[in-house]
Amino acid sequence: MSAEEIPDELWRKVLEIGVKSSTFSYKDLCCISISSRRLCRLSSEDCLWNFLLAIDFPTHTDSTSSSSSESPTKFIYRTRFEREKERRLAAHRRSLLRKESEISEWGRRIRELERRLSEEAERLQAASVEFSNMQRVRQASVALNVWQPEVVRGRQKQMVEQNAVPVEGRLRALEMEIKLCKQQITGVNRARREVKQRFDMARKELESMKYHPLRDYKSIRSGDQESSAKRKKLKTSINCKFCVNVSHFFFM
């Protein structure tokens, strides 16, 4: 038996079972409609698109019943589909702007951490230089207690006299400052690595969002997201239903 010999009632039942079981989506009905004039007429019937409206746009079910007398249901579905598509496109643009703002914020934080790292490095270098000078002053003050040539002794005495702060106390303070600077540098480096990792991840996400603009709204229909899994599970049952309906139709 060819496809043209199958009566309209059986085709309607097949399409109705496919739509109700979420095996057929709006894409499938549109593909079926271009196969022949007969299937185009059958796949455009309001009963099928009413099911799709109830599944894909459940919040608009009430408004469908009031406007279905003025326009075909397929036209209503297409209008709402285009409206939903525009809404999701606008949501995608907003998500791109949010991601770009996030990347800008991570970049600002990286620059701030690099500035803090530079300041702590300068403080560490200055404290290390002063610590080294104070150690030489302490060595010179200790060397004054032993005999030395007059030239060397005069130079060391001048170095000790030029120092106006207690040597031991200043050395302990510089040791603490150097230790604190190293801790600060370690913490800033750790924070910078974490922020840099998030910055790189955000940039990759932005590139992926720009390269795949339809990833966030690849299907506006909840049934489409599960259709591939449902097809595998329902394939046997749908075939059984189809065979039962065919046999029932021909043996009535």
N, C-alpha and C positions, 0 to 999 in steps of 0.2 A: 504494500500500500504506500503510495506516494504522499508527500506532505499536503498536496492539493486536495487529496481525497478525504483527509481528516476534516470532520465538520467543525464549524465555528464553536459549538458548545464545548467540544473537547479541548480546543485550543484555549478557550476562555478558562476552563478548569485548570489547565497546565499553568497558565500565567498567574491565575489566582493562587494556586498552591505555591508557586515560586515566590510571589510577593509576600504572602502571609508567613512563610517560613524564613523570610529574609535571605533566600537564595538569590532572588532577582532584586537588583537595585535599580535606581533610576537610570544608571548607565546601561544596564542590561536591556531595559525596556527600549531605550533609545537605539541601541544596536539592533534589537529585534525589529524595530519599526522600519529600518532601512533595507531589510532583507526582501520584502515584497509589499505590494499595496495592501494585500489582505491582512498581513501581520501588522502593518502600519495602522490600519483601521482598528484591529483588535487590541493592539498594545496602547492605543490612545483613548480607550474607553475610560469613563470617569470612575468606575468602580475600582479599577486598579490604582489610579492616581489618588483616590480617596484613602486607600490603604497606606500608600506611601506618605501622604500628608499626615496621617495619624501617627505614623512611625517616626518620620524625620522631623516633623514640626508639631509635636504634641501640644505645645502651648497655643497653637493657632487653630486648634480643631473647631472651636466654636465659631470663629470668624469665617472658617471655610464654608460652613453650612449656610451662612447668610449671604455669602458672595458667590456661591456656586451657581445660582440661578442666573447671574449676570455674565459669568465668564466660564469657559471650560476649566475643569479641574487641573488639567495639564498646564494650562496657562498660569493658573494660580501657583502651582508648584514651581514653575520656572521663575515667576516673579519673586517668590520667597527665596528660591535658591540663589538668584542673583543678588538679592538683598543680603542674604547670609554670607555670600562670597565677598561682597564689598565690606561687610563688617569684619570678616576675618582678615581681609587684606589690610584694613585700617589697624586692626589689632597687631598684625605682623609688623607694620611700619612703626607702631608705638613700641613694640618689643625691640626693634632695631635701635630706636632712639635711646631706650633705656639701657641697652647693652653698650652703646657708644658712650653714654654718660658714665656707665660703670667703668669702662676702660679708661676714660679720662680721669676718673677719681683714683683708680689704682695707679695711673701714671703720676698723678700729683703726689700720692703717698710715697711712691718710689723716689721722686725727686726730694721730698722732705727728708726721707730716711738717709738718702745720700748726702744731703747737707749736714744732717746731724752726725753722720759718720765722719765727714770731713772735719767738722768742729772737734769731735772727740779725738781724732787723730792728731790735730794740731795741739790740743791740750796735752795729750800724751807725750808728744815730742817736746813741748816746752817743759813739762814736768821732768822728763828724763834728762834734759840738758841741765836744768837747775839742780837736780839730784846729783848729777855727775860733778857739778861745780861745788856743791856743798860737801861732797866726799873729799874733794881736793883740799877744801878749807880745813876739814877735820884732820886730814893727814898732815897738813902744814902746821896746825896747832899742836899736834902730837910731836912733830919733828922739832919744834922749838925747844923741847925739853932735853934734847941731846945735842952734842957738839956738832956743828956744821961749818963749812966755810962761810965767811962773812957775807959774800955775795948771795949765796943761796939762802942764808939765814935772813938777810934783809928782804929778799923777795917774798919769802914765806911769811915774815912778820907783816909786810905790807898787805898781803892777801888776807891774813887774819884780821887786821885792823879795819879793812874795807868792809868786812862782813858785819852787819848791824843786828843780826838776829841770832838767837841761840841755835847752835849747829845741830845738836841732838834732837831738839824739838822739831826743827824744820825738816830734818831728815825723816823723822817718823811721819810727819804730815805729808811729805812728798811721797813716801812709800804708800800711804793710804790713798793718795790721789792717783798714783799710777795704777794701783790695784783697781780702784773704782773706774778709771778710764778704760782699762782692759775689759772689765765686766760690761761696761756700757757698750763698747765696740762689739763684744760678742753678742749681746742682746740685739743691737741694731742690725748686725749682719744676719742674725737668725730671722728677725722680722722682715728684713729686706728680701731674703730668699723666699719667705712665705708669700709676701706681697707680689714678688716677681712671678712666682708660680701661678698665683691667681690671675695676674695680669696676662700671662701667656695663655692660660686656659680661656679667659674671657675673649681674647683675640681670636683663638681658634673657634670658639662658639660663634663669634660674629661672622667669621669667614664661612662657617658652615651654614649659618642662617641666610647669608647673602647668596651662597651657591645653591642652597635648597630652599627657595622662597616658599614652597608649598608644603614643607615638612610639618609645620604646625597645624595646617588645616588640609591635609591631604584627602580628607573625606569629612563632609559635614554630617554624614549620616551615621548614627550609632551602629546601625546594622552593618554598614560597610566595613567598619573596623574589625568586626568579628566574622565577616562573611567567609573568608578563606578557611577559618577553622570550622565554621558551621557547615560549609559545603562538604568537608570530609566526613563530618559526623552524620549529616542528613542525607548524604548522597544515596545510601542504601534505602533509607525510609522513603525518600521522595520517589525513587524508582519503583518501589513497591506500591506506593500510592498511585503512581501513574499507571502501572500495569493493572491494578485493581480497577481504576476508573475506566481504562480502555476496555477491559473484559466486561465490566458492568454495562458499559455503553453498547457494546456490540451484542451482548447476550440478553439484553432486555426484551 
